[in-house]
Amino acid sequence: MSVFQPFSEAKPSAKDLRQSRELEQCLKDYGLYESDAEATLREEVLGTLGDLMTTWIKNVARLRGYEEGIAETRIYTFGSYRLGVHGPGADIDTLCVGPNMASRDEDFFGDAPHTFQSLLSERREVEELQAVPEAFVPVIKMKFRGISIDLLFAQLSVPAIPENFDIAANSTLRGVDDKTVRSLNGCRVTDTILRKVSNKAAFRTALRAVKLWAERRGVYSNVVGFLGGVNWAILIASVCRAYPNASASTILSRFFKMYSLWKWPTPVLIADITTDPLGRPVWDANNVSDASHLMPIITPAYPAMNSSYNVSEATLEILQEEWKRADQLCDKILAPGGPVDWSLLLEPYPFFTAFKNYIQVEVKADTEEAFRAWEGWCHSRFRQLINYLQAEVKVRPWPKTVHMSATSCLYFCGFKKKQKPIYNAYQKAQAAEVNLNYAVSMFRNKVNEWSSRRDGMDIAVTHVKQTALPPAVFPDGQNPTTEVLLTKSGSGVTKRPAEAEAVADGQSTKRQRSDGSSTPAAVPAAAVGNSSGSLEQQPHSATATSETKPSIVAASGNQSANVQPATTLGAAAPVQATNAMAADAAAAQAAYDAPPAQSAATAAAVTTAAEPVLHVTNLKTNGAQGLEALSQSATTADTLGEEHARVEEGMHAAGDVGEWAALDGRAAGSAAAATARDGIPAGDPRPKKQLLRVR
């Protein structure tokens, strides 16, 4: 396996150079270049950090009985700052290299007075200090004079750093542990990438553009299973080696063309994979474990590793779709005779309006310090949820964290049913059922296994309809989705923003119709955060909409949650406000007032303290327009008391639209659930499985 030879060594044309200048100007308009003042501040911060390291290593030398004259450290940068593609506010990936007299666990990390971590904690210019010694690559995160720093430590096997020390030499890795190898690897890979690229200016401009494109399209994050900075750098460097003399605009267009056609899992290489007498393992396609990698992007420095190990089937499919879209747009942008408008390529992905159903993960803690540690752990495990969900549904994670407060944040992923061939009624029935219990349970177990977790660190996994997304996820704080409300007016149908009317402790309110009648308002589910990581239903409106489908997510945890069923409006059915609505309202009110055991329209949403249970049935009508049927929900008593809530459920506007049910017939419900639904006597076993239906 070797690196391919250049495809073309043609020089750029005048048109290519002009398009590259327009691309660079576009990036400047997006604010990707830092000011001179910020660049100077970064240099000052790195200088101060180097002085602190010198003070620290001399203190360690005195403590360990070494001569201070041999106590020396080196500071290196890597990542986007070293590559020259960082922007305003970007962090600086930094590495401290020290001799073997300084231990990572005892001298660099820790609360002892002589440690570097303690030295930083005493500095007034240091904020948000967070040490993560148990990480795969141990790191200290902080803000130094407002500049974000990720600081690693490499403990060499020599008593003093030699004057001719070369971090790129393989001999640097002799006698060091795996954590030091991984810490050194960032600098070694970054320097190798720069050496492999001949036209560094074109490389940097194209890489800036790709990183901005990936960020705006929601595919920039190694943590959740997409690609990170080093991945994008290697991919761009590979294109630069294929077209060594090309301009930035050509590199960018060829990048999308090449990887939209790439046959994965063929590995991407910019340097031959070599072995070394040190005997460290390297990536090998003949190795069974390495051969299973979906999207190998191999680091160019020894020991060669797959930098995109986190990519999953779901995220690989998304990346391929995005590359194809970008390739088509580049062809349009660079077409002869047309204006060059790079903003078409950089159009953001409308994530929060692209799906009808979302999984929301809320992470919170009782203090800011605890939250930083807890959120870092939960975020590192978020991709595990994606891996479990992809077996059941088509899922797209959103890599950007939504911060709600200093101690709370949200993660999101959108999902929809997978399209499968259906050949008979049985397969059709099976296709309507999606069980996400296993995915949530496994994710919960992964999160809960953290040894440093303590009381006050909570996580809640919630199913949210698009119309009920929190306002904080939208730039202007407003959900652009509107509901079609059945209102009696001269113009027929009017549109209003989606509503989620909260009713606490079983108290109901009423929404006035235009004809003077009223219907009980929606009773949303309680969004309960608990330490079990349970999956709960988010509040959403019970008003009939053209977008919402019946959906159920089973809850599992130690707190109760009332679950609000969604409703459906037939897409093919005409929506008209007629005088018949008054009669419909009367019928609906009668159904609402009827006892649960007597009402044919009853659907129960039942939650127990030990195992919440959900039952929802979406009824069908024949030719009725604007009919709204109501249901009741009951909750079983827990040790704290008994809660009750009423649930309003809408029906299809017209036509024989079929019946949707989320009832597991293989087991009866809990005592209260059975009583509320159909009078089944108490004592029946609870259902073992709950279903999420998506259409």
Steps between C-alpha positions, in 0.01 A plus 500: 500500500657825388414863427373574148694719262381852401201507266596829341787746536336771289551860607193705596341720236411866544140392556607256773696772678207741479261240641747429779517869591121511510501193724747661739295819508191294578681341795601843626140613476408208725756624754742207483816706545601630841612857564860603555419578864372147562801348325731701724306394810538133404876540475511668840292224659728231359804689628354527850404133493857409409635704794260324738619161374861596567412604857308180553769260372765665719277455803457134410878461460561641850228276640646188333864585582614584144719789392293795384738552208373191318135574573352618174175470307397572141168638385350417159175579324303282262158484340341797324733755663811319379347448154419870476125457449366607839240773528389752762428338834652165399686302763873424490601136517819503706749233606746515789795262459693423819771263629431182692552671837151648464216251531176562318282366781694635800656824374301629202146408612372507856419729791841483669658848540790425263294374202455701183123472542526672841733764360241586235215509753680777691524729196236772479510502119405131488128422481287187451787271594409137442744212531408169334782258591288192430435595136634291213738792444535668844440874473467821700237733355493866597464859388819702540431873464190406303686265261382138511786256557507119479825399668654151472809358670758259358740336745816395315719211612816715530612693813552821300375625164795511256582820316449334160166352601285419194139427579449349153770233549372151575763467773294750703250221564754259645417391853189714547148389595197495271356824637823681414495350150147629447593840643801530269302377201312829452817701441661227291197466273455876456865554405489207255190639327672833445808327359290295256325805350689709243254789450431594861301815416249308287489226763415745779231685303333176388519355851343812650216474248441131566500548876248784470286291264512201739410715798201659325378167363525339845766239415795643694553291812715198557332449837152422362626292207569749222846641421720731704778742416773245435268293278412795279866604484611156378221487240590843362871415506423189295330714233789746508741213428280388210501856357826648636484824300126565510339813643282501811172505304612200293610312813162566658296383202722194447466418869123458475526321168760254625327403823150489354637219278736341752448128557512458874652322689796563268740686735616858439878532526741790453804299614593134475433292808833391643602278787781571743730296725314650798229249419197718558182386323400687185179497298488196274221420254584131535425514871148380575427785739639771271326354197164561670550879505243674282692811399876468560688832480855406598731734690828559311738475799622184671319315647234525229146501642148536369403855598133446412432198717182658640320512165188281499272374226256783565759779494681353198174504304442863599853600398458335160169681445656833595799445270272425206293810568813717527646353181187594305507851646867547412426403141225763498714767669798451269296455181627715209323830454326504836572710808714340772293487816671288766223574750286238320744235617503633855125501554437357849319170546148565641529232765220615730245511219623196306337232718166440664649306789805568716679341790601760757766428761506739794815510713505694825683527829464696822822705465692647208813301580307175522315585179821550300626158603164324459423662165841404364439137593144490363603669176776245445237224528236667280617317189422170677134600495527563126658159448213330683226705332629439146396136524134604531458836327675736262668743735695823460683645804548872541858570616427840656417510868211726601590663832191583705684631808835479674402157634277358225523419129325302228613263223275409208469243227226485239356168389247341272394151401717301267345423164462124468328291232158375607348192337209406729277625779718346771808686378294817477398464864856426604632801307274731702669398824834640611632409843766734639509358851819305439686798354411725790571234760845429358582871478386547857728220616797651315446836665438360847820298504708815561683450828511873581126554479334633815163623619373802310633380164191409299412408143157470335432356155179631344301455180402844365274583207624775272220732604607470865872572463625752756526857365869512592592280204382761247710809421217745568345299782192416291397164360425565129265203476133601504194298579191491288220575745142421421340839563172628374564811298401652170830399339489143623836381635742721688855425617649571838826407672500159666378495857584284799253592774617375836257378760642421841378238744202394292346847471352559155433817308275561201569646157216703353373417155390773266142383536503544876544134596812377663722195524733401779855613434790265448659351807868457423729242641724600784860527385659326793879494534625202689823324566393183328518646150142404428327570173200723551237673291547876458195726520339585170173633376200273456363722225462323167790581270605413150845389614467315830466124500408272790818415684580327822822472692507278804632648819718320744624648822430585859268795450155521347411685181162566345517437128313705244399316181538680170229524238482477126322694231440306179720653231257420222192611688368853446516715811197727529332674788126430477198540720517126565787567738255599771337159483839336487602690811192379683578140406858544602397655832273202566786263430719709725252492790436127473672272752812331364345155500197622299672720240597332177737787429703456817877471484708479813844642558613335818818545696618314806777599733693185423425455131297759308262348249340665199187402308370716217239425235433734212139442391357512149193672365296462183441830324499719811659842462670681783402233753701506820490205733631520848665242720593468857823401662554363844810455701554239766576595856865507610641536847474878482134515403260468209502721193231529232498672163255534214620449147335641192541305176392620154370293217552509126298773327343281234515167330558150621852565619557182691572426860835544673554319825798469728378217713716203582240223497740240632469627855237684697565841644561593858206501734412866456576487128271206445221659700524827311508328163247222504429386852758222515527401863799592712791265532577441132869518408633819343599511135865425443531704182377834377496615141580819315298542184631730232343564162 
